[in-house]
């Protein structure tokens, strides 16, 4: 195994035991990045010189006995909405050409304090307003979409061009690309991870979280992001028992298995059955207010996004990509009453979800209803004859966690007949990340899923 293929936890252990140096790991990741980037286009900016300087510094610190913890010397990517002092934050848009951040975002400052090494800024769907990240290709199947909007971060991790990465999630933008590229993605509870210095799409729906190779890795990154020490309950012990004994797993009777690809449904139901084998109790649940979910998501996101872009939309409208510009202009036409009704619906939805989650510890469901579609595909037709746009299909199962603010974790649970990754989504009570990590880790330890080896990918 090459260093770039290692999980965060494995690399951290090797660094701490002096079997691997941060310089060796960073050089391996940068070499991998250089190999695959021409084909995958995961990065907006590669900070190779900065990374090598930081790696040498962390190596000296560790040699001097100043080990900071499991992120010390670990290469990371940051979605290009996240400010790093002195570096460009373009949001993958011509609107931000030439922009450089004057100061660090809170999350970058925390990761730097933990010793992480920045290798680059990763592509997003322009201003995070989309579910495909069109300039980036799937890490395992480059003729397929990466998913979005944190597509660059998911692809970087899946391809070995970063050991972990951060993304943002407004309607599923961490979990969707994680599921489509076979990685782990965690959307924390709303407000748990600070968003200062992170370009907003929709301030009442935005979340920042990690994309990693394992659930254990996600727990390690979350601990640094929330600013707590290793005793924080969200930090998963390296040797947690691989079981789910005593936990009540909610299995949706409604919504989450409607209009879902048969391969996706079969893989997720097998994963849920395995959780039962590990000691969980399965409980059927009905998802509340399902008819209002998508209307509420769009009713909140569209006007908030338009308000954020109001000045630049009027000043330089032609610099936006066509799909994003159409959505921003649509927001100018939305009546204030519709936005207020969406706010009221969210309040009611949060209350109903709290009642549902009072009876279960976790809800387990598909992350997305279908695997990665070919690049350029615009719609999908289900067996009942219903046609749905690709963005609507991908956001449909992820949006509830953004509306309600509950934490959600996606874990790889298999592949479809074409070998494309499938993800299972675990949703829990607010601030119950530790429970999601426990369940995800239990599954991961006993049913490890590995997509086509990332080392097999080479540029054409």
N, C-alpha and C positions, 0 to 999 in steps of 0.2 A: 504493500500500500504506500502510495506517495503521500507526503505530508498534506498536500492540498485536499486529499480525500478524507482526512480525519475529521471526526466530529469535534466540536468545541471541547467537550469534556475530555475526550481522549488526548487532544493536543495539549490542553491545560495540564493534564497529569504528566505528560511527557516533558513539558517545559519545566514544571515544578521539580521533577526528578532529574533534570539536567540531561535527559536522553534526547531532547530536541531543543534547539535554540529558536528564539523568536525570529532571528535573521534567516535561518533555514526555512522556517515555515512561511515567512513572508516572501522570500525568494521563490519558493515553490508555487505559492498562490499567484504571484505576479507572472511567473512563466506560464502558468495555466491560463491566466487571463489573456495574456498576449496570444496564446495559441487559439483560443476559442472566440475571442471578441470579434474578429472580422466576420464571423458567420452569425453570431448570436446578437451582437449589438446590445449588450446589457448595460453598458456604462455611457454616461454623458461625458464624464471627466475621470481620467485615471491619474491618481496622485502617487505615482511610483516613487519619485524622489522623496517626497514627504514620508511615505510608508517605510522606505529603507532607513531614513534617519531615525524615525520612531522605533523601528525594530532594533537598531543598534543601541539606542538609548535604553529600551526596556531590557535588552540583554545585559547591559552593564548594571542596571538596577538589580536584576535578579541575581547576578553574580555577586553583588555586594550584600545580598541578604535582604533586599527591600522588595520582596514579593508582595504584590498587591491583591492577588486573588486570581480566580480562574479566567478572567478576561485579559490578564496581563500578557501582552505579546501576541494577542490573537487578531488576525486580519479581519476587517469588517468593511462592508459597503453601506452607504447611506442613501436612501431615496433622495432624489434631487429636489426635494421640497424642504430639506433639513439644513439649516444654516451651519456652516463651518467658517469661522472667521478667516477672511482673506481668500476664500475659495468661491467659485461661481455657484449660485443657486438659480438655475434656469427654469425649473419646473418643466423641462423638455419643451420649451416654448420660445419662439422668436421674440415674444413680448419682453422676455427677460434677458435678451442678448446683452452681454457686457455687464450684467449685474454681479456684484461681489458682496458677500455678507460682511457686515462691519463687526459682528460679534458672533459668538457661538450660541447655538440653540442649547436649551437645558439638557436635552438628551445627549448631544455630542459632548458637552462638558462633563457629564456624568460618565460616559463611556471612556473618555480620555482619562479621567481621574482613575478609572478602573484599569487603565493600561492598554486598552484596545488600540489597534493600529489601523488607520484609515487607508484603504487602497483605492477608493474612488467613490464617485457619486453615480447612482444608478438611475436609469431611465424610468420615467413615469408616463402614463397617458397624459397628454398635455394638461397641466394644472390638476392632475388626478381626476379629470372629468371623463372617465370612461373605463371600460372593463377589458380592454384588449392590449394596451401598450403596443400600437401598431409597428413601431420601429424595432421592436425586440422580438426574437424568435424563441420558441419553446426549447428548453435546454436539452431535451431528449429526442424531440421530433421537430427539427427546425422548419419543417413545412407547415407546422401548426402554430397557433397563437400562443403567446406567453401567458395571457390573462393579464388583468390589470386591476387597479392602476399601478400597483407595485410590481409590475412584471420584471423590471430590471433587477430588483432585489431578489426575487424568487429564482430567476435564471442564474444569477451570479452564485447563489448558494448551491443550487442543484448541479451546476457545471463545475464547481470547485474553484471559481474565481473570487470567492470570499468564504470565510469560514462561517460567518453569520452576517445578516444584514438587517437593517430597519426598513419598515414600510409604514404607510398610513392606510387607514381603513375607514371609509365613510359609508360604503354600502356593501363592503365585502372585499376591499382592495388589497388586503393582506391574505385573506383566506382563499379567495378565488385563484390567484396565481400560484399560491402554495399548493393547492390541490391539483392544479393542472400540470405542475412541474414535479410533483412527488416529494415536496418538502413539508415540514411542519410550519404552521403559521398561527400566531396568537394575537387576537384582538383583546386587549385587556378591558376591564371595566372602565366605563367613561370617566375620565378625570384622574385615573390612577397614574398615568404617565403624562408628565407635563408636555404641553404643546408650544411653549414659548420658543420662538425662533423657527417655527414650522409653518410654511405657507399653507393657508387654509383653503379648503374647498367649501365646507359647510360647517361652521363652528359648533353647531349643536349636535353634529353627527361624527365629527372627526375623532379618530383615535390613532395613537402611535404604538407600534409593537414590533416584535422580532419575527424574522423568518430564519429558520435553522434546519439542521439535518435531523435532529432528534428532539423529543419532548424534554429530555434532561437539559439539553442546550438551551431551550426556550426558557426554562426556569432560571438558569444561570444568568441569562441576559436580562430577564425581567427584574431579577433582584438588583442588578446594577441600575436599571432605569428608574426604579421606584426609590432608589436611594437608601434602601435598607441593607443591613448587614446579613451575613449568611444565615442568621437565626430567623430571618423573615420567613413566615409560613409559605410564601410563594416560591421560596427557593427549594428545589427538589433535592433531597439527599441522593448522593451518587448510588447508594445501595438500597433504595426504597424497595420494599417488598413488591414483587410483580403480581399483585392481586387487586381485586375490587370488592373484597369481602365487606358485606354489610351496607354497601351503597345501593341506593334506589335509582335505577336508570330509567328515565322516561322515554318511551318509544312512541312517536307521534302517530296517531290514527288519521290525522288530517294534515293537509298542506305539504309537509316535507317529502312525502312519497308520491305526490300527485305530479304527473307529467315529468317523470324521471326515467332516464335510460335504463333498460332492464339490467344491463351489466353493472351499472352504478348501484341500483337498488339491491341486487343480489350480493354484491361485495359488502355493502354497509350492513345488510341484515346478517350476513355471516359474522361480521365484526361484533355486532351487538350480541349475537348468540355466544360468541367467545367471551365477552364480558360476563355473561351469565355463568359460563363455565368457571370463571375466575372468582365467583362468589357474589356477583351483583344480583339484585332482585329487579326484574323487569316489570315496569308498570306502564300500561297504556295511558297516554295523555292526549287531550284534544288541544290543539293550538288555538288560542283565543283570537278573535277579531281578524281572521285571515282575509276577509274580503277587503279590509282597509289597509293591508300592509303596504302594497306597492304605491297606492295613492298617497299614503302618509309619507313614505320615503321620498318620493318625488316632490310632494307638496312642501316638504321642509328643505330639501337640498337645492332645488332649482332657484327659488328666490334668494336664499342665502348666498349661493355661489354668484348670482348676478350682482348682488349688493357689493360683494367683495371686489368684483371686476368692473364696477360701474364706470370709473374714470378711464381706465385703459380701453374698455370696450368702445367708448365714445371717441377716444383720442386716436387709437391705432387698431381699428376693428379688423383690418386686412392682415394683421400679423397673427391672428388666431387661426388654427386649423378649422376647416369648415364644420366638422361635427361638433366641436366645442363652441364655436361661435353661434351655431343654431340654438344650442341649449341655453347659452347666456342670453341671447336675444329673446328666447321664449320666456325667460324669467322676468323680463321687463313687462310682459303682458299678463302676468299672473296677478289676479286681484288680491288685495290684502286680506280679504275675508277668507280666501282659500288657504292662505298661509296660517291664519289663526285657527281655522278648523283643523288643519294638520297638527298644530300644536295641541289642541284639545284631544284629538285622537291619540296622540302619543302619550299624553298623561293617562288616558284610560287604558291604553295598551300596556303601559308599565305596571299599572295596578293589577290588570288581569294576569300578566306574566308572573308577577310576584305571588299571586294566589296559586298559579300552576306550579311554580318552583318550590312552594312551601311543602308540597307533597313528594317531591323527588329531589335528589342531589344533582343530577345531570340529565339533560335531554340529549339523546344521540340521534343523529340524522345525517343525510348526505350534505356535504359542503356545497356542491353544485350539482345540478340535475344531469349534466352530461360532461364528458371529458373534453379535452382541447379540440376545437374544430379547426379545419384547415384555414390558413391565413386568407382573408378576403371573404370568407363566408359571412353572410349578413343575417340569415334567419335559420330556424330549425322548425321542422314540421313533426309533431308528435303523432303517435299511433291513432289518436282520436280525431286526427285531421286538423287539430289546432296549430296554427302557425304563430311563432313567437320570435322576436328579434333576438339575436345572440346576446346583446347587453341585458335585455330584460330577463332572459333565461338565467344568466349567470348571477344577477343580483337578487333574483327571486327568493332564494333560500338563505342568503346571507344578510339581507336587509333587516330582518327582525332584531338581530343583536345590536345593530346600530341605532335603531329607533328606541329600543328599550334600554340601551347602555349596558347590557349584561355581557360578561366575558364569554369569548368563544374561541375554541382551539380546533384547528384542523390537523388530522393525523392521517398519513397514508395507510390505506387498508387493502390495496390490491391494484389490479389493472383490468382494463376491458380486453376484449378479444384481440384488439390491435396492439395491445401492450401499453396503452396510455394510462397514466396514473389516475387513481380514484382516491378521494379523500372522505373521511368521516368527520363530521362536525360535532363537537361537544359544547353544549351551552350550559351555563350555571348561574347561580345567584350572584348578585353584585358582590365584588371583592372576594369571590370564592375561586380565584385562580388556582389555589393550592389543590382544590378538589379536582379541577379539570386536569391539572398536571399529573395528579396521582392516577386518574383513570387512563389518561393517554399513555403514561409511562408503563402502566400495567399491561396495556395492549401491546405497546412497542417492544417490551422486554420478552414477551411470550409469543408474539406473532410478528417478528420483524419483517418489514416490507422494504424491498430495495428495487428501485426501478432499474432500467438498463444502465449498466455501469457508466457513470459520467466520464470515466477515463477512455471510453470507447469512442467518444465524440472527437472529431477532428475537422478542421476547416476544409471546405472544398474550394 
